Structures are given as C-alpha cells and as structure tokens.
Amino acid sequence: MEKVRIECLGCGEARAVPAAAPGKQLHAGECHRCGYVGWAPSAALTEPMRRRIRERPVDRRAAIYVL
Ligand SMILES: [Zn+2]
C-alpha cells in the first residue's frame, strides 16, 4: 500500500501513513509525541511554510492544514 509522509504541525514529528483511498479523508490520528492532531503532507511543506506554521498560535494551525 502506498504510504504518504506527513508532519505534525504541533512539534514537527514526521511519520508515514497509508495513503487515503480516492475521495476518502486521511486520518492520521493524534501525534504520539505531543498529542496534536493537525498534520500536513511533507511534500506540501516548504521551509518558509514550516516557519510560518511554527510562528502561528497552535490552535490556529489545524484550521489551515488539516488533511
Ligand atoms: Zn506532534
């Protein structure tokens, strides 16, 4: 099964999860490191974007980058 690499928007922890089926939402669950539930695909994140996310209040990150 194809895996997609994602990163926690709370602490930056990276993990690989099975890719979602077409039309289905990817459910990554919560981060085992910080308990946060917002993730973004690594491929979609650039360094400037990571910096902007880190500067953003945590409670507003998920609203923008929820999978
Ligand atoms: Zn985390």
PDB file of the backbone (N, CA, C, O) and the ligand in Angstrom, with CONECT records:
HET     ZN  A 101       1
ATOM      1  N   MET A   1       0.850  -1.207   0.000  1.00  0.00           N
ATOM      2  CA  MET A   1       0.000   0.000   0.000  1.00  0.00           C
ATOM      3  C   MET A   1       0.881   1.251   0.000  1.00  0.00           C
ATOM      4  O   MET A   1       1.910   1.310   0.673  1.00  0.00           O
ATOM      5  N   GLU A   2       0.461   2.208  -0.745  1.00  0.00           N
ATOM      6  CA  GLU A   2       1.244   3.444  -0.833  1.00  0.00           C
ATOM      7  C   GLU A   2       1.217   4.193   0.493  1.00  0.00           C
ATOM      8  O   GLU A   2       0.183   4.299   1.152  1.00  0.00           O
ATOM      9  N   LYS A   3       2.388   4.709   0.863  1.00  0.00           N
ATOM     10  CA  LYS A   3       2.468   5.481   2.103  1.00  0.00           C
ATOM     11  C   LYS A   3       2.684   6.949   1.769  1.00  0.00           C
ATOM     12  O   LYS A   3       3.317   7.299   0.773  1.00  0.00           O
ATOM     13  N   VAL A   4       2.145   7.779   2.622  1.00  0.00           N
ATOM     14  CA  VAL A   4       2.362   9.211   2.458  1.00  0.00           C
ATOM     15  C   VAL A   4       3.044   9.728   3.714  1.00  0.00           C
ATOM     16  O   VAL A   4       2.651   9.392   4.831  1.00  0.00           O
ATOM     17  N   ARG A   5       4.059  10.542   3.522  1.00  0.00           N
ATOM     18  CA  ARG A   5       4.816  11.078   4.646  1.00  0.00           C
ATOM     19  C   ARG A   5       4.181  12.380   5.112  1.00  0.00           C
ATOM     20  O   ARG A   5       3.960  13.298   4.322  1.00  0.00           O
ATOM     21  N   ILE A   6       3.894  12.445   6.394  1.00  0.00           N
ATOM     22  CA  ILE A   6       3.239  13.627   6.937  1.00  0.00           C
ATOM     23  C   ILE A   6       4.028  14.148   8.133  1.00  0.00           C
ATOM     24  O   ILE A   6       4.824  13.427   8.734  1.00  0.00           O
ATOM     25  N   GLU A   7       3.795  15.398   8.460  1.00  0.00           N
ATOM     26  CA  GLU A   7       4.476  16.004   9.597  1.00  0.00           C
ATOM     27  C   GLU A   7       3.470  16.622  10.543  1.00  0.00           C
ATOM     28  O   GLU A   7       2.489  17.236  10.122  1.00  0.00           O
ATOM     29  N   CYS A   8       3.731  16.448  11.843  1.00  0.00           N
ATOM     30  CA  CYS A   8       2.884  17.052  12.871  1.00  0.00           C
ATOM     31  C   CYS A   8       3.065  18.565  12.831  1.00  0.00           C
ATOM     32  O   CYS A   8       4.185  19.069  12.758  1.00  0.00           O
ATOM     33  N   LEU A   9       1.951  19.274  12.879  1.00  0.00           N
ATOM     34  CA  LEU A   9       2.028  20.731  12.857  1.00  0.00           C
ATOM     35  C   LEU A   9       2.270  21.295  14.246  1.00  0.00           C
ATOM     36  O   LEU A   9       2.481  22.498  14.400  1.00  0.00           O
ATOM     37  N   GLY A  10       2.242  20.438  15.257  1.00  0.00           N
ATOM     38  CA  GLY A  10       2.496  20.887  16.608  1.00  0.00           C
ATOM     39  C   GLY A  10       3.975  20.838  16.948  1.00  0.00           C
ATOM     40  O   GLY A  10       4.522  21.789  17.506  1.00  0.00           O
ATOM     41  N   CYS A  11       4.636  19.705  16.605  1.00  0.00           N
ATOM     42  CA  CYS A  11       6.024  19.536  17.029  1.00  0.00           C
ATOM     43  C   CYS A  11       6.959  19.178  15.873  1.00  0.00           C
ATOM     44  O   CYS A  11       8.174  19.131  16.067  1.00  0.00           O
ATOM     45  N   GLY A  12       6.424  18.924  14.676  1.00  0.00           N
ATOM     46  CA  GLY A  12       7.278  18.621  13.536  1.00  0.00           C
ATOM     47  C   GLY A  12       7.611  17.147  13.383  1.00  0.00           C
ATOM     48  O   GLY A  12       8.350  16.772  12.473  1.00  0.00           O
ATOM     49  N   GLU A  13       7.066  16.294  14.275  1.00  0.00           N
ATOM     50  CA  GLU A  13       7.287  14.855  14.182  1.00  0.00           C
ATOM     51  C   GLU A  13       6.808  14.349  12.821  1.00  0.00           C
ATOM     52  O   GLU A  13       5.688  14.643  12.402  1.00  0.00           O
ATOM     53  N   ALA A  14       7.660  13.588  12.136  1.00  0.00           N
ATOM     54  CA  ALA A  14       7.286  13.051  10.821  1.00  0.00           C
ATOM     55  C   ALA A  14       6.917  11.585  10.948  1.00  0.00           C
ATOM     56  O   ALA A  14       7.511  10.859  11.746  1.00  0.00           O
ATOM     57  N   ARG A  15       5.949  11.149  10.175  1.00  0.00           N
ATOM     58  CA  ARG A  15       5.594   9.735  10.151  1.00  0.00           C
ATOM     59  C   ARG A  15       4.995   9.400   8.802  1.00  0.00           C
ATOM     60  O   ARG A  15       4.581  10.283   8.052  1.00  0.00           O
ATOM     61  N   ALA A  16       4.955   8.116   8.507  1.00  0.00           N
ATOM     62  CA  ALA A  16       4.368   7.667   7.248  1.00  0.00           C
ATOM     63  C   ALA A  16       3.071   6.939   7.546  1.00  0.00           C
ATOM     64  O   ALA A  16       3.018   6.083   8.430  1.00  0.00           O
ATOM     65  N   VAL A  17       2.038   7.277   6.814  1.00  0.00           N
ATOM     66  CA  VAL A  17       0.744   6.625   7.000  1.00  0.00           C
ATOM     67  C   VAL A  17       0.271   6.120   5.640  1.00  0.00           C
ATOM     68  O   VAL A  17       0.685   6.647   4.607  1.00  0.00           O
ATOM     69  N   PRO A  18      -0.596   5.100   5.630  1.00  0.00           N
ATOM     70  CA  PRO A  18      -1.128   4.625   4.351  1.00  0.00           C
ATOM     71  C   PRO A  18      -1.898   5.732   3.650  1.00  0.00           C
ATOM     72  O   PRO A  18      -2.664   6.457   4.284  1.00  0.00           O
ATOM     73  N   ALA A  19      -1.700   5.864   2.356  1.00  0.00           N
ATOM     74  CA  ALA A  19      -2.394   6.900   1.599  1.00  0.00           C
ATOM     75  C   ALA A  19      -3.897   6.646   1.652  1.00  0.00           C
ATOM     76  O   ALA A  19      -4.342   5.499   1.645  1.00  0.00           O
ATOM     77  N   ALA A  20      -4.662   7.712   1.703  1.00  0.00           N
ATOM     78  CA  ALA A  20      -6.116   7.593   1.746  1.00  0.00           C
ATOM     79  C   ALA A  20      -6.640   7.129   0.390  1.00  0.00           C
ATOM     80  O   ALA A  20      -6.084   7.471  -0.653  1.00  0.00           O
ATOM     81  N   ALA A  21      -7.702   6.359   0.420  1.00  0.00           N
ATOM     82  CA  ALA A  21      -8.341   5.950  -0.827  1.00  0.00           C
ATOM     83  C   ALA A  21      -8.921   7.185  -1.511  1.00  0.00           C
ATOM     84  O   ALA A  21      -9.252   8.164  -0.842  1.00  0.00           O
ATOM     85  N   PRO A  22      -9.047   7.148  -2.840  1.00  0.00           N
ATOM     86  CA  PRO A  22      -9.587   8.318  -3.556  1.00  0.00           C
ATOM     87  C   PRO A  22     -10.933   8.736  -2.993  1.00  0.00           C
ATOM     88  O   PRO A  22     -11.834   7.912  -2.835  1.00  0.00           O
ATOM     89  N   GLY A  23     -11.065  10.009  -2.695  1.00  0.00           N
ATOM     90  CA  GLY A  23     -12.318  10.516  -2.169  1.00  0.00           C
ATOM     91  C   GLY A  23     -12.464  10.365  -0.677  1.00  0.00           C
ATOM     92  O   GLY A  23     -13.412  10.887  -0.091  1.00  0.00           O
ATOM     93  N   LYS A  24     -11.525   9.647  -0.039  1.00  0.00           N
ATOM     94  CA  LYS A  24     -11.593   9.453   1.412  1.00  0.00           C
ATOM     95  C   LYS A  24     -10.609  10.396   2.099  1.00  0.00           C
ATOM     96  O   LYS A  24      -9.565  10.752   1.552  1.00  0.00           O
ATOM     97  N   GLN A  25     -10.979  10.784   3.310  1.00  0.00           N
ATOM     98  CA  GLN A  25     -10.086  11.634   4.084  1.00  0.00           C
ATOM     99  C   GLN A  25      -9.032  10.794   4.780  1.00  0.00           C
ATOM    100  O   GLN A  25      -9.302   9.688   5.248  1.00  0.00           O
ATOM    101  N   LEU A  26      -7.836  11.337   4.838  1.00  0.00           N
ATOM    102  CA  LEU A  26      -6.758  10.655   5.542  1.00  0.00           C
ATOM    103  C   LEU A  26      -6.883  10.934   7.042  1.00  0.00           C
ATOM    104  O   LEU A  26      -6.951  12.084   7.476  1.00  0.00           O
ATOM    105  N   HIS A  27      -6.911   9.851   7.816  1.00  0.00           N
ATOM    106  CA  HIS A  27      -6.996  10.020   9.266  1.00  0.00           C
ATOM    107  C   HIS A  27      -5.676   9.626   9.904  1.00  0.00           C
ATOM    108  O   HIS A  27      -5.340   8.446  10.002  1.00  0.00           O
ATOM    109  N   ALA A  28      -4.949  10.620  10.327  1.00  0.00           N
ATOM    110  CA  ALA A  28      -3.631  10.348  10.906  1.00  0.00           C
ATOM    111  C   ALA A  28      -3.702  10.171  12.408  1.00  0.00           C
ATOM    112  O   ALA A  28      -2.750   9.687  13.021  1.00  0.00           O
ATOM    113  N   GLY A  29      -4.808  10.552  13.003  1.00  0.00           N
ATOM    114  CA  GLY A  29      -4.915  10.440  14.459  1.00  0.00           C
ATOM    115  C   GLY A  29      -4.075  11.497  15.146  1.00  0.00           C
ATOM    116  O   GLY A  29      -3.709  12.508  14.547  1.00  0.00           O
ATOM    117  N   GLU A  30      -3.777  11.250  16.399  1.00  0.00           N
ATOM    118  CA  GLU A  30      -3.008  12.251  17.126  1.00  0.00           C
ATOM    119  C   GLU A  30      -1.535  11.890  17.158  1.00  0.00           C
ATOM    120  O   GLU A  30      -1.152  10.726  17.038  1.00  0.00           O
ATOM    121  N   CYS A  31      -0.726  12.915  17.323  1.00  0.00           N
ATOM    122  CA  CYS A  31       0.719  12.734  17.378  1.00  0.00           C
ATOM    123  C   CYS A  31       1.090  11.998  18.668  1.00  0.00           C
ATOM    124  O   CYS A  31       0.641  12.368  19.753  1.00  0.00           O
ATOM    125  N   HIS A  32       1.917  10.944  18.538  1.00  0.00           N
ATOM    126  CA  HIS A  32       2.287  10.186  19.745  1.00  0.00           C
ATOM    127  C   HIS A  32       3.276  10.976  20.592  1.00  0.00           C
ATOM    128  O   HIS A  32       3.521  10.641  21.751  1.00  0.00           O
ATOM    129  N   ARG A  33       3.840  12.022  20.006  1.00  0.00           N
ATOM    130  CA  ARG A  33       4.821  12.806  20.748  1.00  0.00           C
ATOM    131  C   ARG A  33       4.175  13.947  21.520  1.00  0.00           C
ATOM    132  O   ARG A  33       4.469  14.142  22.700  1.00  0.00           O
ATOM    133  N   CYS A  34       3.296  14.706  20.865  1.00  0.00           N
ATOM    134  CA  CYS A  34       2.731  15.882  21.531  1.00  0.00           C
ATOM    135  C   CYS A  34       1.207  15.821  21.650  1.00  0.00           C
ATOM    136  O   CYS A  34       0.607  16.672  22.307  1.00  0.00           O
ATOM    137  N   GLY A  35       0.575  14.828  21.024  1.00  0.00           N
ATOM    138  CA  GLY A  35      -0.871  14.688  21.150  1.00  0.00           C
ATOM    139  C   GLY A  35      -1.671  15.583  20.227  1.00  0.00           C
ATOM    140  O   GLY A  35      -2.902  15.585  20.262  1.00  0.00           O
ATOM    141  N   TYR A  36      -0.968  16.343  19.401  1.00  0.00           N
ATOM    142  CA  TYR A  36      -1.652  17.247  18.481  1.00  0.00           C
ATOM    143  C   TYR A  36      -2.265  16.452  17.330  1.00  0.00           C
ATOM    144  O   TYR A  36      -1.791  15.360  17.018  1.00  0.00           O
ATOM    145  N   VAL A  37      -3.298  16.977  16.703  1.00  0.00           N
ATOM    146  CA  VAL A  37      -3.990  16.202  15.678  1.00  0.00           C
ATOM    147  C   VAL A  37      -3.974  16.872  14.301  1.00  0.00           C
ATOM    148  O   VAL A  37      -4.752  16.503  13.420  1.00  0.00           O
ATOM    149  N   GLY A  38      -3.098  17.848  14.118  1.00  0.00           N
ATOM    150  CA  GLY A  38      -3.010  18.508  12.816  1.00  0.00           C
ATOM    151  C   GLY A  38      -1.786  18.017  12.064  1.00  0.00           C
ATOM    152  O   GLY A  38      -0.675  18.042  12.593  1.00  0.00           O
ATOM    153  N   TRP A  39      -1.985  17.573  10.839  1.00  0.00           N
ATOM    154  CA  TRP A  39      -0.887  17.042  10.036  1.00  0.00           C
ATOM    155  C   TRP A  39      -0.909  17.669   8.643  1.00  0.00           C
ATOM    156  O   TRP A  39      -1.962  18.072   8.148  1.00  0.00           O
ATOM    157  N   ALA A  40       0.257  17.746   8.025  1.00  0.00           N
ATOM    158  CA  ALA A  40       0.330  18.183   6.638  1.00  0.00           C
ATOM    159  C   ALA A  40       1.282  17.251   5.908  1.00  0.00           C
ATOM    160  O   ALA A  40       2.249  16.767   6.498  1.00  0.00           O
ATOM    161  N   PRO A  41       1.021  16.993   4.631  1.00  0.00           N
ATOM    162  CA  PRO A  41       1.935  16.147   3.854  1.00  0.00           C
ATOM    163  C   PRO A  41       3.296  16.828   3.737  1.00  0.00           C
ATOM    164  O   PRO A  41       3.373  18.022   3.446  1.00  0.00           O
ATOM    165  N   SER A  42       4.375  16.063   3.967  1.00  0.00           N
ATOM    166  CA  SER A  42       5.712  16.641   3.865  1.00  0.00           C
ATOM    167  C   SER A  42       5.938  17.268   2.503  1.00  0.00           C
ATOM    168  O   SER A  42       6.578  18.314   2.393  1.00  0.00           O
ATOM    169  N   ALA A  43       5.414  16.631   1.468  1.00  0.00           N
ATOM    170  CA  ALA A  43       5.626  17.118   0.105  1.00  0.00           C
ATOM    171  C   ALA A  43       5.004  18.492  -0.105  1.00  0.00           C
ATOM    172  O   ALA A  43       5.411  19.235  -0.999  1.00  0.00           O
ATOM    173  N   ALA A  44       4.013  18.829   0.724  1.00  0.00           N
ATOM    174  CA  ALA A  44       3.322  20.099   0.549  1.00  0.00           C
ATOM    175  C   ALA A  44       3.943  21.209   1.384  1.00  0.00           C
ATOM    176  O   ALA A  44       3.551  22.371   1.282  1.00  0.00           O
ATOM    177  N   LEU A  45       4.924  20.835   2.222  1.00  0.00           N
ATOM    178  CA  LEU A  45       5.519  21.822   3.111  1.00  0.00           C
ATOM    179  C   LEU A  45       6.879  22.286   2.601  1.00  0.00           C
ATOM    180  O   LEU A  45       7.731  21.478   2.231  1.00  0.00           O
ATOM    181  N   THR A  46       7.059  23.568   2.590  1.00  0.00           N
ATOM    182  CA  THR A  46       8.365  24.131   2.266  1.00  0.00           C
ATOM    183  C   THR A  46       8.934  24.731   3.536  1.00  0.00           C
ATOM    184  O   THR A  46       8.202  24.938   4.504  1.00  0.00           O
ATOM    185  N   GLU A  47      10.218  25.011   3.550  1.00  0.00           N
ATOM    186  CA  GLU A  47      10.821  25.582   4.764  1.00  0.00           C
ATOM    187  C   GLU A  47      10.164  26.903   5.191  1.00  0.00           C
ATOM    188  O   GLU A  47       9.860  27.074   6.371  1.00  0.00           O
ATOM    189  N   PRO A  48       9.939  27.835   4.263  1.00  0.00           N
ATOM    190  CA  PRO A  48       9.252  29.078   4.682  1.00  0.00           C
ATOM    191  C   PRO A  48       7.874  28.789   5.268  1.00  0.00           C
ATOM    192  O   PRO A  48       7.439  29.458   6.205  1.00  0.00           O
ATOM    193  N   MET A  49       7.183  27.778   4.707  1.00  0.00           N
ATOM    194  CA  MET A  49       5.858  27.430   5.211  1.00  0.00           C
ATOM    195  C   MET A  49       5.964  26.852   6.621  1.00  0.00           C
ATOM    196  O   MET A  49       5.154  27.176   7.490  1.00  0.00           O
ATOM    197  N   ARG A  50       6.973  25.988   6.851  1.00  0.00           N
ATOM    198  CA  ARG A  50       7.163  25.424   8.192  1.00  0.00           C
ATOM    199  C   ARG A  50       7.416  26.531   9.211  1.00  0.00           C
ATOM    200  O   ARG A  50       6.911  26.492  10.333  1.00  0.00           O
ATOM    201  N   ARG A  51       8.202  27.510   8.799  1.00  0.00           N
ATOM    202  CA  ARG A  51       8.491  28.617   9.717  1.00  0.00           C
ATOM    203  C   ARG A  51       7.213  29.370  10.054  1.00  0.00           C
ATOM    204  O   ARG A  51       6.977  29.724  11.209  1.00  0.00           O
ATOM    205  N   ARG A  52       6.389  29.614   9.034  1.00  0.00           N
ATOM    206  CA  ARG A  52       5.140  30.347   9.273  1.00  0.00           C
ATOM    207  C   ARG A  52       4.219  29.564  10.196  1.00  0.00           C
ATOM    208  O   ARG A  52       3.555  30.140  11.058  1.00  0.00           O
ATOM    209  N   ILE A  53       4.182  28.253  10.013  1.00  0.00           N
ATOM    210  CA  ILE A  53       3.328  27.418  10.858  1.00  0.00           C
ATOM    211  C   ILE A  53       3.804  27.467  12.297  1.00  0.00           C
ATOM    212  O   ILE A  53       2.998  27.562  13.222  1.00  0.00           O
ATOM    213  N   ARG A  54       5.129  27.401  12.488  1.00  0.00           N
ATOM    214  CA  ARG A  54       5.670  27.416  13.853  1.00  0.00           C
ATOM    215  C   ARG A  54       5.396  28.738  14.553  1.00  0.00           C
ATOM    216  O   ARG A  54       5.244  28.788  15.773  1.00  0.00           O
ATOM    217  N   GLU A  55       5.336  29.818  13.759  1.00  0.00           N
ATOM    218  CA  GLU A  55       5.111  31.130  14.355  1.00  0.00           C
ATOM    219  C   GLU A  55       3.631  31.354  14.684  1.00  0.00           C
ATOM    220  O   GLU A  55       3.276  32.272  15.424  1.00  0.00           O
ATOM    221  N   ARG A  56       2.786  30.501  14.121  1.00  0.00           N
ATOM    222  CA  ARG A  56       1.351  30.662  14.283  1.00  0.00           C
ATOM    223  C   ARG A  56       0.910  30.037  15.610  1.00  0.00           C
ATOM    224  O   ARG A  56       1.454  29.011  16.019  1.00  0.00           O
ATOM    225  N   PRO A  57      -0.069  30.644  16.282  1.00  0.00           N
ATOM    226  CA  PRO A  57      -0.585  30.008  17.508  1.00  0.00           C
ATOM    227  C   PRO A  57      -1.085  28.598  17.191  1.00  0.00           C
ATOM    228  O   PRO A  57      -1.748  28.377  16.177  1.00  0.00           O
ATOM    229  N   VAL A  58      -0.760  27.648  18.070  1.00  0.00           N
ATOM    230  CA  VAL A  58      -1.051  26.242  17.797  1.00  0.00           C
ATOM    231  C   VAL A  58      -2.523  25.995  17.468  1.00  0.00           C
ATOM    232  O   VAL A  58      -2.838  25.197  16.585  1.00  0.00           O
ATOM    233  N   ASP A  59      -3.410  26.668  18.166  1.00  0.00           N
ATOM    234  CA  ASP A  59      -4.827  26.382  17.945  1.00  0.00           C
ATOM    235  C   ASP A  59      -5.332  26.861  16.587  1.00  0.00           C
ATOM    236  O   ASP A  59      -6.463  26.563  16.203  1.00  0.00           O
ATOM    237  N   ARG A  60      -4.505  27.597  15.865  1.00  0.00           N
ATOM    238  CA  ARG A  60      -4.937  28.045  14.544  1.00  0.00           C
ATOM    239  C   ARG A  60      -4.285  27.246  13.414  1.00  0.00           C
ATOM    240  O   ARG A  60      -4.651  27.421  12.252  1.00  0.00           O
ATOM    241  N   ARG A  61      -3.347  26.391  13.727  1.00  0.00           N
ATOM    242  CA  ARG A  61      -2.635  25.651  12.682  1.00  0.00           C
ATOM    243  C   ARG A  61      -3.544  24.647  11.987  1.00  0.00           C
ATOM    244  O   ARG A  61      -3.576  24.559  10.760  1.00  0.00           O
ATOM    245  N   ALA A  62      -4.283  23.890  12.799  1.00  0.00           N
ATOM    246  CA  ALA A  62      -5.087  22.809  12.231  1.00  0.00           C
ATOM    247  C   ALA A  62      -6.156  23.332  11.289  1.00  0.00           C
ATOM    248  O   ALA A  62      -6.521  22.657  10.326  1.00  0.00           O
ATOM    249  N   ALA A  63      -6.660  24.530  11.558  1.00  0.00           N
ATOM    250  CA  ALA A  63      -7.727  25.077  10.748  1.00  0.00           C
ATOM    251  C   ALA A  63      -7.273  25.277   9.300  1.00  0.00           C
ATOM    252  O   ALA A  63      -8.093  25.296   8.382  1.00  0.00           O
ATOM    253  N   ILE A  64      -5.986  25.423   9.109  1.00  0.00           N
ATOM    254  CA  ILE A  64      -5.473  25.691   7.772  1.00  0.00           C
ATOM    255  C   ILE A  64      -4.951  24.432   7.097  1.00  0.00           C
ATOM    256  O   ILE A  64      -5.119  24.254   5.890  1.00  0.00           O
ATOM    257  N   TYR A  65      -4.318  23.559   7.872  1.00  0.00           N
ATOM    258  CA  TYR A  65      -3.623  22.450   7.240  1.00  0.00           C
ATOM    259  C   TYR A  65      -4.155  21.069   7.616  1.00  0.00           C
ATOM    260  O   TYR A  65      -3.430  20.078   7.527  1.00  0.00           O
ATOM    261  N   VAL A  66      -5.397  21.003   8.027  1.00  0.00           N
ATOM    262  CA  VAL A  66      -5.972  19.676   8.318  1.00  0.00           C
ATOM    263  C   VAL A  66      -6.016  18.848   7.043  1.00  0.00           C
ATOM    264  O   VAL A  66      -6.364  19.362   5.980  1.00  0.00           O
ATOM    265  N   LEU A  67      -5.672  17.589   7.138  1.00  0.00           N
ATOM    266  CA  LEU A  67      -5.666  16.699   5.964  1.00  0.00           C
ATOM    267  C   LEU A  67      -7.084  16.282   5.630  1.00  0.00           C
ATOM    268  O   LEU A  67      -7.298  15.533   4.676  1.00  0.00           O
TER     269      LEU A  67
HETATM  270 ZN    ZN A 101       3.450  16.374  17.449  1.00  0.00          ZN2+
END
